[in-house]
Amino acid sequence: MRKPDSPACKRSAVVHALAVRATHWINAIAMTCMVMSGWAIYNASPLFGFRFPAWATVGGWLGGSIAWHFAAMWLLCANGLLYLGYGMATGHFRRHFLPLGPGAVLRDAGLALRLRLPHRPGAYNALQRMMYAAVLLLGVAVVASGLSIWKPVQLYWLADLFGGFDTARRVHFFAMAGIVGFVAVHLALVIVVPSTLLPMFTGRAPRGHRGEAEA
C-alpha cells in the first residue's frame, strides 16, 4: 500500500472511493451471473422466437440456473442497498450525478458524435450521468418485475402494477436488455478510453487528469 506522503501519491489523487470500487466490481460479478442464468431460464420458456446460445448461460439446467439467479439476486440487492446508502450518506450522488438537464445531455451528445467529448477519471459528463441514472431505474424495474414473477400470488399487488404475470415477464426481459446495453456501451467506452480502467482498481489517477476527488 502506498503511503500518503509517498512521491507516487503526491503525483496522483483519489478519484474513486473504496466503497465505490468495491460495489462496482461486486455488482459486475453479480450482474454477469444474473444475466447468464436469466438467459438460461428464458430458454426454458422463450417469450420471443429465439433462444440464447448455451455457452452464454450458466446453471446447466433449469433448476441450476434458478439457483444461480437467486443467489446472484440477493448479492446484487445487498450490494445495491450498500451503494445507495453510501451515495446518499456521503453526497456521492449529488457530486457526480447532478445537475442533469436536457441541455447538457444534448450538448455532450453532440460532442460525442463528433468524437470531441472530454473525459476525466472520476468526473462524469452529462451523457454518463444520464446513463447511470437510467441504469439505476432499470435496476429497480428488473428487481420489482423479478419479484412479481417469482411470487405472483403472494405479491399479487406488485404483479398487478405491471399488468399481470405475462407483462411482468416482458418488463423483466426488456429491463435486462437495457442493462446489458448499458454494460456494452460501458465496455466500449473503456476500450476507447482505457485510462479509465486502472483507477477502478487503484482508486487513483494522475493529478493532471483528475476529476472531483472522493475521500
Protein Blocks (a to p, Z undefined) as FASTA:
>chain_A
ZZfkbmklmmpccfbdfklmmmmmmmmmmmmmmmmmmmmmmmmmcfbfcdcdfklpghji
aklmmmmmmmmmmmmmmmmmmmmmmmmmnommmmmmpccdfklmmmmmmmmmnopaccde
hiacfklmmmmmmmmmmmmmmmmmmmmmmmmmlmmmmmmmnopjklmmmmmmmmmmmmmm
mmmmmmmmmmmmmmlmmmmmnopacfklcccddZZ
